[in-house]
Each structure stands twice: as structure tokens, then as C-alpha cells.
Amino acid sequence: MQVLIIGGTGLISTGIVKHLLARKAGITIFNRGRRAADIPAGVEVLHGDRDDAGVFKQECGSRRWDVVIDMICFTPEQAEADVQLFAGKCRHFIFCSTVCTYGIKVPPGIFIDENFPQEPISTYGKNKLLCEQIFLEAHHQQKFSVTIIRPASTYGPGVDLVDNLEFHPVAWDRIERGLPILCAGDGLGIWVATHRDDVSKLFAYAALNSKTFGQSYNATSNHHMTWEQSYQTVAAVLGKPADLRYLPAGQIWRRDPERFGLLREWAAFHGAFNSGKAQRDVPEFTCEIPFAAGAAETLNDARRRNAWIPSANDGIYDQLVAAASAMEMP
């Protein structure tokens, strides 16, 4: 099986490569070569900008592929370019979408399956939904078989472990220093974090699986937790208590919309997803890494990479903690 991964060195891609190698696949990755990465022996590397039509065609369009996996398609224009380039030149096209296509109208107690209405609110989610529609139309026109995969919050070595407020959190350093940390709302919002080595199984083992042709799948763990529980789990990993303070999500977001944009897009809302369809059609997709173990691995990796995020002199966060503490006073 000859597989082209557009991207190939990002968080999920790293896991996909590992699992495809276990399947004895021939792997080629195409990217700009700007990310430092340990690429396994035997993986072919092509360099170029996917938005440079000439380079993209020269490097990837002159060959035939069994499977193309696009991990870095974010706009309808890029999706249209994929269809034009790979129509008739690959058997199976797998698109990495996102659960952000579902939007935020999620009632408490609801597990979102693939039939949930897609009403994204962010530019990112709206563009991913447009890409899905372009690829599925190509599938219906029999240009290639298509599978859509929608990861949620994915973590692992090489990236920061997100918290309830931001992609690059200071919360973990604050816990180590014995400082209070913020949680939006009452901390009881439901979410799910899935390790990249588990998410990536769905991509790698969906490849050439005819049951997945024309289908869309959530790619998440079955282990859901509240944001309060996630903080407590990470604090236990660090060997410290979690001194949680609570503040309405809107109050936090308005203080710095760019920094805390995660709240507005999804973290302030329920995010419980049903991946039973994926587990039925791709039985190799099993989520085996507990959050505590995965969080410990990710935080240890951050220290190793000197990527630990310090919390000193963070006036905005301190002001929000003070506001939350004042609200709790009788």
C-alpha cells in the first residue's frame, strides 16, 4: 500500500506514520520542511508548498497513490486543488476535518454522533465543513473514494497540553508553584482529550478499508470528563493539589479575546462525542492511553524540549483569579 501524507510531521501525522509502518505500508510525506521532526527510516520526504500549484503537481501529481491523507487542508481552495490533482490518481482519499464543524449548540447530556447538525461558528470550522462537502461531492462523482475523520482535542508529545482556557496554558506551572488556577463556569462542562497515538489509528487503519468509503467519523476516546476532573488529574500527575477558582467564561474571554479564544469556540460548551461508528467499522481504532498517563508523557516532553510555559508576571491571569476569588467571598 503506497500512502501519501500531506503534512506528515504534525501531532496526529506522527502517529499515523507509526501505525502505517506497522502495516508495512510505503509512506511518502509532503510538506514545507519547516518543522523539526524525527522521520523514521524508509519514509520518503518531498518538500514544497501545497499552495504552489506547480510544485504540488510536480511533487505529488505525477504518481499514483493507493491512499492520500491530507492533514493540512484548511480552505475550500485547497480542497478543490486536491480534487483536481488526485482525481483518478488515488484509490482512497482521507481528509482530516474537526469536531468544530458541529458548532456549540450542544445540550447537556448529549453525545454527538456523526448525524448531529453541523453549524460551525468559527472560520476554521466553517472552512473545514466546506472542505468536507467538496470531498464528498468528489466521492459521489467517483473521482476517488473519500473518508472524513473528525478529531476533537488531541494531545501528545510535541505540543502543549491545553487547559480549559487556552492552547498554551500557564495553569500547569501555576499548579507547580502552588498558585490558584482558573476554570470557566462551574467546571462541570464535559469534554474529551484523546492521545495522538490513539486518534491516528483511525487514519492508518481506515486506509483502503472499504467500509469507510463515503463515511464520516468522530475520532475520540470514550472516556469523557469534566474540566474540573481534567485539572485534578493533571495536578495529581504533578503531585500537587489543584486550587481551582471559577469565573464565567464570557468574563474571561472578554478580558483577552485572542488569548482565551478557545473558550468562545468550544471549551465553554459541552463536547462529548460518540465514536462508536468508527470503532464498528475500524476495529483497530481502540483508545488505550489513559489521560493521566498521556498527560504525564506530554508534560515531561515539554520539559525535555524546554517548552514548559512559565506563569510569572502574568498580570491578566492574576487579575482574573482575583475577580474569581472575590466572587466566592460570602
C-alpha positions in Angstrom: 0.0 0.0 0.0 1.5 3.3 -1.1 0.4 6.2 1.0 1.0 9.9 0.6 0.5 12.1 3.7 0.2 15.8 3.0 1.7 17.2 6.2 3.2 14.2 7.8 5.2 15.7 10.7 2.5 17.2 12.9 1.0 15.8 16.1 -1.5 13.3 14.6 0.6 12.7 11.5 3.4 11.4 13.6 1.2 8.7 15.0 -0.2 7.9 11.5 3.2 7.3 10.2 4.0 4.9 13.1 0.8 2.9 12.6 1.2 2.8 8.8 4.7 1.4 9.2 3.2 -1.3 11.4 1.0 -2.1 8.4 4.1 -2.4 6.2 2.9 0.5 4.0 5.1 2.5 1.8 4.9 6.1 3.1 5.7 9.4 1.4 5.2 12.7 3.2 4.9 16.2 1.5 5.4 19.4 3.4 7.4 22.6 3.5 10.1 21.0 5.7 9.9 23.8 8.3 9.1 21.6 11.3 11.9 19.8 13.1 10.9 16.1 13.2 12.4 12.7 13.6 11.3 11.0 10.4 11.6 7.2 10.5 13.9 5.4 8.2 12.2 4.3 5.0 9.8 7.2 4.8 10.2 9.2 1.6 10.1 13.0 2.1 9.0 15.5 -0.5 9.3 19.2 0.2 7.2 22.0 -1.2 4.3 24.4 -0.5 0.9 22.9 -1.2 -0.4 26.3 -2.3 2.2 26.5 -5.1 0.2 24.6 -7.7 3.2 23.9 -9.9 5.3 22.4 -7.1 2.4 20.5 -5.7 1.6 18.9 -9.1 5.3 18.2 -9.8 6.0 16.5 -6.5 2.7 14.7 -5.8 0.6 14.7 -9.0 3.0 12.8 -11.3 2.4 9.5 -9.4 -0.4 7.2 -8.5 -1.2 6.5 -4.8 -3.3 3.9 -3.1 -4.2 6.4 -0.3 -3.8 10.1 0.1 -4.2 11.5 3.6 -4.5 15.3 3.8 -3.8 16.6 7.3 -3.3 20.3 6.4 -6.2 21.1 4.1 -7.9 24.1 5.7 -9.7 26.0 2.9 -12.1 25.2 0.1 -9.4 26.3 -2.4 -7.0 23.7 -1.0 -9.7 21.1 -1.2 -10.5 21.9 -4.8 -6.8 21.7 -5.6 -6.7 18.2 -4.0 -9.6 17.0 -6.2 -8.1 18.4 -9.3 -4.7 16.8 -8.6 -5.7 13.4 -7.3 -8.8 12.6 -9.2 -8.1 9.3 -11.0 -4.7 9.1 -9.3 -5.6 7.7 -5.9 -8.0 5.0 -4.8 -8.8 6.4 -1.3 -8.6 10.0 0.0 -8.8 10.6 3.7 -9.5 14.2 4.9 -8.7 15.4 8.4 -11.6 17.5 9.5 -12.6 18.5 13.0 -15.5 18.3 15.5 -15.6 22.1 15.3 -17.9 21.6 12.3 -20.6 20.7 14.8 -20.7 24.1 16.4 -21.7 24.8 20.0 -25.5 24.1 20.2 -24.9 21.0 22.3 -27.4 20.4 25.1 -26.0 18.8 28.3 -26.2 15.0 28.3 -26.0 14.7 24.6 -23.3 12.6 22.9 -22.6 13.9 19.5 -22.6 11.4 16.7 -21.9 11.9 13.0 -25.6 12.8 12.3 -25.5 15.8 14.7 -26.3 19.1 12.8 -23.1 20.8 11.6 -23.4 24.5 12.4 -19.8 25.7 13.0 -19.3 29.2 14.4 -15.5 29.7 13.7 -13.8 30.4 10.4 -11.8 27.3 11.0 -14.9 25.1 11.5 -16.8 26.7 8.6 -13.9 26.2 6.2 -13.4 22.6 7.3 -17.1 21.9 6.6 -16.8 23.4 3.1 -13.9 21.1 2.5 -15.9 18.1 3.7 -18.6 19.0 1.2 -16.1 19.3 -1.7 -14.5 16.0 -0.9 -17.8 14.1 -0.5 -19.0 15.6 -3.8 -15.8 14.2 -5.4 -16.7 10.8 -3.9 -20.2 10.9 -5.3 -18.7 11.7 -8.7 -16.4 8.7 -8.3 -13.2 10.7 -8.6 -11.9 8.8 -5.6 -13.3 7.1 -2.5 -13.4 9.5 0.4 -13.4 9.2 4.2 -13.8 12.1 6.6 -12.3 11.9 10.0 -13.1 14.5 12.8 -10.7 14.6 15.7 -11.5 16.6 18.8 -8.9 17.8 21.4 -5.8 15.8 20.6 -2.7 15.8 22.7 0.7 14.2 23.0 4.5 14.8 22.8 5.4 17.8 20.7 2.6 20.1 21.6 1.3 21.9 24.7 -1.3 20.2 26.9 -4.3 22.5 26.6 -6.4 23.5 29.6 -9.9 25.0 29.8 -8.8 28.5 28.7 -6.0 28.5 26.2 -3.9 26.5 23.8 -0.7 27.4 25.5 -1.6 27.3 29.2 0.2 28.7 32.2 -2.0 26.6 34.5 0.5 23.7 34.8 3.2 26.0 36.0 0.9 27.7 38.4 -0.1 24.3 39.9 3.6 23.5 40.5 4.1 26.9 42.2 1.0 26.4 44.4 -1.0 29.2 42.8 -4.7 29.2 42.0 -5.9 28.3 38.6 -8.9 29.4 36.6 -11.8 27.2 35.3 -14.6 28.6 33.2 -18.2 28.4 34.5 -18.8 25.8 37.2 -16.1 23.4 35.9 -18.7 20.8 35.0 -18.6 21.2 31.2 -17.9 17.8 29.5 -15.0 17.3 27.2 -12.7 14.6 25.9 -9.0 14.5 25.2 -7.6 11.8 23.0 -3.9 10.9 22.7 -2.4 11.2 19.2 -1.3 7.6 19.2 -4.9 6.6 19.6 -6.5 9.1 17.2 -4.0 8.2 14.5 -5.1 4.6 14.5 -8.3 5.6 12.8 -6.5 7.2 9.9 -4.0 4.4 9.5 -6.4 1.5 9.7 -9.2 3.2 7.7 -6.8 3.3 4.8 -8.3 1.1 2.0 -11.0 -0.2 4.3 -14.0 -0.2 2.0 -16.4 0.1 4.9 -15.1 3.7 5.4 -15.7 4.8 1.8 -18.1 7.7 1.7 -18.3 7.9 5.5 -17.6 10.5 8.2 -16.2 9.5 11.7 -15.6 11.1 15.0 -12.1 10.2 16.3 -12.3 10.5 20.1 -11.8 8.4 23.2 -14.9 7.0 25.1 -13.5 8.5 28.3 -15.2 11.8 28.9 -14.5 14.0 31.9 -15.4 17.4 33.3 -12.9 20.3 33.0 -12.7 20.2 36.8 -11.7 16.5 36.7 -9.1 17.2 34.0 -7.4 19.8 36.2 -7.4 17.5 39.2 -5.9 14.7 37.1 -3.1 16.9 35.8 -2.5 18.2 39.3 -2.2 14.6 40.6 0.3 13.9 37.8 2.3 16.9 39.1 2.0 15.8 42.7 0.2 19.0 43.8 -3.3 20.0 44.7 -5.4 21.9 42.2 -6.6 25.2 43.8 -9.5 25.9 41.4 -11.2 29.3 41.0 -14.3 29.7 38.9 -15.4 32.6 36.7 -18.0 32.9 33.9 -16.5 32.0 30.6 -17.6 35.3 29.0 -15.8 37.3 31.6 -12.6 35.5 31.0 -12.9 35.7 27.2 -13.7 39.4 27.1 -10.6 40.2 29.2 -8.4 39.0 26.3 -10.4 37.6 23.3 -7.3 36.5 21.4 -5.6 34.7 24.2 -8.8 33.0 25.5 -10.5 32.4 22.1 -10.6 28.7 22.9 -13.5 29.4 25.3 -15.6 31.0 22.6 -15.0 28.4 20.0 -15.6 25.2 22.1 -14.1 24.9 25.6 -17.0 26.7 27.3 -19.5 24.3 25.8 -20.3 20.6 26.2 -18.1 18.5 24.0 -19.0 14.8 24.4 -18.6 12.7 21.2 -19.7 9.2 20.2 -17.1 7.3 18.2 -19.0 4.1 18.1 -19.4 4.2 14.4 -15.6 4.4 13.9 -15.0 1.6 16.3 -17.5 -0.6 14.5 -16.1 0.0 11.0 -12.4 0.2 12.0 -12.0 -2.3 14.9 -8.3 -1.4 15.2 -9.4 2.0 16.4 -9.1 1.5 20.2 -8.3 4.3 22.6 -6.0 2.7 25.2 -3.9 5.6 26.7 -5.4 6.9 29.9 -5.5 10.7 30.2 -3.2 10.7 33.3 -0.5 8.7 31.6 -0.8 10.7 28.4 -0.7 14.0 30.3 2.4 12.9 32.2 4.1 12.0 28.9 3.2 15.3 27.3 4.3 17.4 30.2 7.6 15.5 30.6 8.1 16.1 26.9 7.6 19.8 27.3 10.3 19.9 29.9 12.6 17.9 27.7 12.1 20.3 24.8 12.5 23.3 27.1 8.9 24.2 26.1 7.5 24.5 29.7 5.3 27.6 29.8 6.2 29.9 32.8 3.4 31.7 34.7 5.4 34.5 36.3 4.4 38.1 35.7 1.1 37.2 34.2 -1.0 40.2 35.2 -4.1 39.3 33.2 -4.3 35.9 34.7 -3.7 37.2 38.2 -6.5 39.8 37.8 -8.9 37.2 36.7 -8.0 34.9 39.6 -8.6 37.9 41.9 -12.0 38.5 40.3 -12.9 34.8 40.7 -11.8 34.9 44.4 -13.9 38.0 45.1 -17.0 36.3 43.6 -16.5 33.3 46.0 -16.4 35.5 49.1 -19.6 35.5 51.2 
